Amino acid sequence: MTRSTSESALSSASRLGPAERADAIATLKETELDILVVGAGIVGTGSALDAVTRGLTVGLVEARDFASGTSSRSSKLVHGGIRYLEQLDFRLVREALIERGLLLQRIAPHLVKPVRFLYPLKKRVTERFYVGAGMMLYDIFSYTGLRPPGVPHHRHLSKRQVNRAIPSLAADALVGGITYYDAQVDDARYVANLARTAAHYGAHVASRVRVEGFIKVGERVVGVQAHDLESGERFEIRAKQVVNATGVWTDDTQAMVGERGQFKVRASKGIHLVVPRDRFQSKMGLLLRTEKSVLFVIPWGRHWLIGTTDTDWHLDKAHPAATAADIDYLLAHVNSVLAVPLTREDVEGVYAGLRPLLAGESDQTSKLSREHLVAHSVPGLVVIAGGKWTTYRVMAKDAIDAAVDALDGKIPQSTTQEISLVGAEGYQAAWNRRSRIAAESGLHIARIEHLLNRYGTLAADILDLIREDPSLADALPGADDYIGAEVVYAASNEGALHLEDVLARRTRISIEAWDRGVSAAPVAASLMAGVLGWDKAREEREVKTYLERVAAERLSQLQPDDASADRIRLAAPDIVDVDAAAAATGTAAKPARVRAPRKPAATSSPAATSKAQDAPTAAPSEGETPTA
């Protein structure tokens, strides 16, 4: 895969490695920013990109990793929300469908892909008419954005047609069906790309920098008190406007200001199961009605994602835990339509996330608003809350519009509807050349497709790493879809500072692998050590902490209730706390310095590596390109 000079410059300018993080922190200390965004989930990173592309000086800080909260634990869907039609929230559905088309065709075609769903019908006439009318309205709304929707329109199927497409359905599960399209995305990878794009345009981006207070002059917020959790240093960041984009932590962040917020955010827990693709046969996903909401069965590479639940959550927000009851609830609902039921033994991964819902009069989180609100809660501080993943760009625009209203001078309007993420430009041409790229690189074409659908044209960076060290083409143990070069790249270019960042977010090994990354952890840590300058003690701490996290999550998923699951999950230490303890005893590693990655010890057999090269990904579903 050849590279142009402009592509090389793009890769360098958007890099988020240790050196770039250090430079960003140095600038944050010394410069009064126009806009400081607190929180690097999907809305925060989107806000940083919106602000910096208006010509403003922008900082973005995050207490943990990019997308470490809600934004990496969604249903991985970019969709209008079929259920909101029934609630008559037509404005939200239309807005989301317009954004879906924009993401599919302009902003991130390498990351956002069409996905086909079946809505099973239980009644022959009335339900087909009712649901069909909703699907028609869904299609009409998708055309109102002055561009094609990017996906086919809905279709009606007979029972025989459905059974041919999904042989694994129970004979009495339906009388027919309606198919329609939405889109899917690797949510955490998208956020990391969004952060890199903001950095490319000049934003100063730093993860693991926690805001611990606000600086006020009179009643006006003029900055924040920040804590670099990697070095332990505390410092101030000054800004003309601060944007609070902390999602489910909005109320906690507002409390630091000493003012009562203008709205409240409630956390709703949603869990998802990951099961192997071969557990049942289907050419499309499923949309099932439940007594509370809807349940999706989503094609996901060599897996299915099944979710989600919708329950109030009042416990630890950083580590929401799934319970045995949550898992059984999802299995029961999906088994109601399958000929051969799924069991606990079929579940290879589980993840739980929290939706930030605007609190209202309803006691049920499923009926709280997915609308977003923006407010200047105090002078100098803009708060953005609520909303849904798909409409992040609109939310970011509204937040920055509110911030620039308080700035002097004429500030340009938002331009993010025209700005592609890094790796998007030239993606289609690279996809068309994938056979040639495979021949030139010596990698299987399925591996090239995997890389293109994760990195777009920046896949050339991965191939460069492999040319320098061919061993980086080896698959990670227990995770055949991912190779060593991706771990090196995550640490050197994508802001990954800890092993969990790579296994849980830059890749999805923690939910896709049967052992949840236990086998891959030592190899990945060794590769990261070569980039981040870890000594052997630091490397071992990273692995040990990750393994403890996996063990705690597995045990929490056997518990009957939220309180029990939360208690067990919190028994696993956080890597930042482990590092702080090591620093206090004088056993911490020296600050990271970038160096060439060292080759890890071989832990997988040549046969396993060969197998991974031959078939790293599943064949795509009908109407889809393969996704990671």
PAPAZA-29469 format. One record per residue (C-alpha): x, y, z. Coordinates in steps of 0.2 Angstrom, whole numbers, plus 5000, padded with zeros to 4 digits. Layout:
REM residues N
XYZ
...
***
This chain:
REM residues 628
500050005000
500950154994
500850325003
500850494996
501750645005
500050715011
499550545019
501250535028
500950715034
499150675040
499750525050
501150625058
500050775062
498650675070
499850555080
499350545099
500950465106
501850495122
502850645115
501250725108
500350705125
501850785134
501850935122
499950955124
500050955143
501451085141
500351195130
498851175142
499951245156
500551395147
499151455136
497551525139
496351435128
494751495119
493951325123
494351185135
493251035134
493150915149
492750735144
493350635129
491850525125
490950545109
490250715113
491850795121
492950735106
491650795094
491550965103
493450985102
493450955084
492051075081
492851215091
494651185083
493951185065
493151355069
494951425071
494951425090
496251375102
495651215110
496151095124
495350925127
495650825144
494950655150
495150585167
495350405160
495550345142
494650405127
492850335126
493150235143
491450265149
489750265139
490550295122
491350125121
489950025128
488550055117
487549945105
488849995092
487350065081
487150225071
485350235069
483750335070
482950245083
481450145077
480650145095
480650335095
479350335081
478150255092
478450385105
478050515091
479850595093
479950625075
481150765076
482450655085
482250515073
482450635058
483950715065
484750545069
484450475051
485150635043
486750605054
486750425050
486850465031
488250595034
489350475044
489050335032
489550435016
490550585021
491350585038
491850405042
491450275028
492950175034
492150155051
490250165049
489450025039
487649975034
486849835043
485249745039
483949695052
482349595052
480849645062
479849485064
477949495063
476749395074
475149455067
474749445048
473849605044
473749735057
475549725063
476149725045
475249875041
475649965058
477549925057
477649945038
476950125040
478250165053
479650095042
479050195027
479150355038
480850295043
481450285025
480650455021
481550545035
483150475029
482950565013
482650735021
484550775023
484850835005
485850685001
485450494998
485250395014
486650275011
485650125014
484250025005
482450055009
481349935019
480649775012
479149655016
479549475017
478449315018
478749185031
479549075018
480749215013
481249245032
481549065035
482749055020
483649205026
483649155045
483548965046
483848965064
482249045069
480948935078
479448875067
478148975077
479249135080
478349235066
477149245052
478249355041
479449505043
480049675037
481849705034
482649875035
484449945036
485350055049
487250065052
488550005064
490150065071
491550015083
491150155095
492750165104
493850165088
492750305081
493050405097
494950375096
494950435077
493950585082
495150635095
496550605082
495650715070
495450855082
497350845086
497650855067
496751015066
497751085081
496851035097
497950995112
497350825118
497750735134
496950585142
497250525160
497150715165
495750735178
494850895182
494750915201
494051085202
493551245193
494451415194
493351555197
493551745196
492051815205
490551705198
491451675181
492351505178
494051545170
494851375170
495151215179
496251125192
497050975183
497950825189
499050725177
498750545183
500250475174
501550595182
500550645198
500850825193
499450955197
499251115187
498051245181
497251265164
496551435159
495151455146
493951585141
492551455140
492451275148
491351145140
490751005152
490450855142
490550725155
489050615152
488450515167
489650615177
488850785173
488050805190
489750765199
490650895188
489351025191
489551005210
491351055209
490751225203
489751255219
488151295209
486651185207
486451125189
485051175178
484550995174
484950825181
485650665173
485150495177
486150335173
485250195164
486250025163
486249925147
487149765145
487649665130
488149485126
489349435113
489149255106
490049175091
489249195074
489049015071
487848985086
486449025074
486249055056
485649215049
486049335035
485449485045
485149555062
483549555072
482549685081
481449605094
480049695105
480149665124
478949715137
480049875141
480849925124
481749835110
483149705109
484449695095
485349545089
486749635079
488049555067
489849595073
491249515063
491349335069
490149375083
488349425087
488049565099
486349545109
485649685119
485149785128
484349805145
483749965152
483849985171
484150125184
485950125190
486550215206
488250135210
489950155203
489950245186
491650195180
491350015181
489549965179
489349775182
488149655173
487249525184
486649345181
484949415180
485449535166
486149395156
484749285159
483549415154
484349435137
484549255134
482749225138
482149355125
483249305111
482849115114
481049155112
481249165093
482749035091
482448855087
484048805097
484148905112
485748995118
486448955135
487749035147
489048925139
488849015122
489249185129
491049235126
490949415131
489849535141
489949725143
488949845153
488750035150
487750185156
486650295146
486650485152
484750515152
483950685156
482950655172
481150695170
479550645179
479550465174
480250335186
480750215171
482350255163
481650185147
480450335146
481750465150
482250585136
483650555124
483550735119
485050845123
485151005132
486451145133
486551275146
487751405152
487551355170
488751485176
489751615166
491151535157
490451355159
489451275146
488551105150
488050985137
487050825143
485850695137
485750645118
486250485109
487850425101
487150445083
486850635085
488550675094
489050795080
487450905082
487650905101
489450955099
488951095087
487651155099
488851155114
490151255104
488851375098
488351415116
490251435120
490651555106
489151665110
490151725125
491751755115
492351915108
492451935089
491551855075
491751665076
491451555060
489951435060
490251245063
491051155048
491050975054
489750915042
491050935029
492550865039
493050685037
493950585051
495750545048
495850385037
494250425028
494950525013
495350394999
494650245009
493550194994
495050194982
496050094995
494649974997
494549944978
496449904978
496349784993
496849634982
498349724976
498849784993
498749614999
499849544986
501149684989
501149665008
501049475008
499549475020
497949385017
496649495008
495449465023
496749545034
496949695023
495049715023
495049705042
496449845043
495549955030
493949945040
494849995056
496050125050
495550175033
496950245023
498050245039
498150065037
499750105028
500550145045
500149965050
500949895035
502450005037
502749935055
502549755048
503849795034
505049855048
504749705059
503849555050
503449475067
502149615070
501049525057
500849385069
499049365077
498849395096
498649235106
496749195108
496249345097
496649295079
495749445072
497149565079
498949575075
500449635085
500649795074
498949855080
499549855098
501149945094
500150075084
498850095098
500250145110
501250255097
499850345088
498250315096
498550375114
498450205123
499350225139
498850065148
498549875143
496749895146
496650035134
497249925120
496349765124
494649845129
494549995117
495850005103
495449825100
493949735107
494849585113
494149595130
492349555124
492749455108
494049325114
493449175124
494649205138
494349395137
496149435133
497049335146
498149245133
498449405123
498849515138
500749465141
501149485122
500249655121
501049715136
502749675130
502449765113
501749915123
503349915134
504449935119
503450095114
503150175131
504750135140
504050015153
505249915164
504849735168
504049785184
502849905175
502449775162
502049645175
500949765184
499949805169
499649615165
499249575183
497949725185
497149675168
496949495174
496249545190
494949655181
494449505170
494249385185
493149515194
492049545179
491749365177
491349335195
490249495195
489249415181
488749275192
487949385205
486049405207
485949585209
486749755206
487449785223
488349615224
489049635206
489649805209
490549755226
491449615217
491849715202
492649855212
493749735221
494849735206
496049885207
496150025194
497850035185
498050215190
497850175208
499150025206
500350145198
500150275212
500450145225
502050085216
502650265215
502350285233
503450135237
504850195224
504450045212
503650145198
504450155181
505350305175
504250425164
503950345147
505150385133
504750325115
505850195108
505750055095
504549915100
505449755106
504949595099
503849495112
504249315117
503349195105
501749125114
500749055099
501248915088
501648935070
500148835066
499048955075
499849105067
499649025050
497848995053
497549175058
498349235042
497249125032
495549175039
495649325051
493849375048
492149305044
491349325028
490249485027
488449475028
487349505013
487449695008
488949725020
490749755019
491749665032
492049755048
493249725063
***
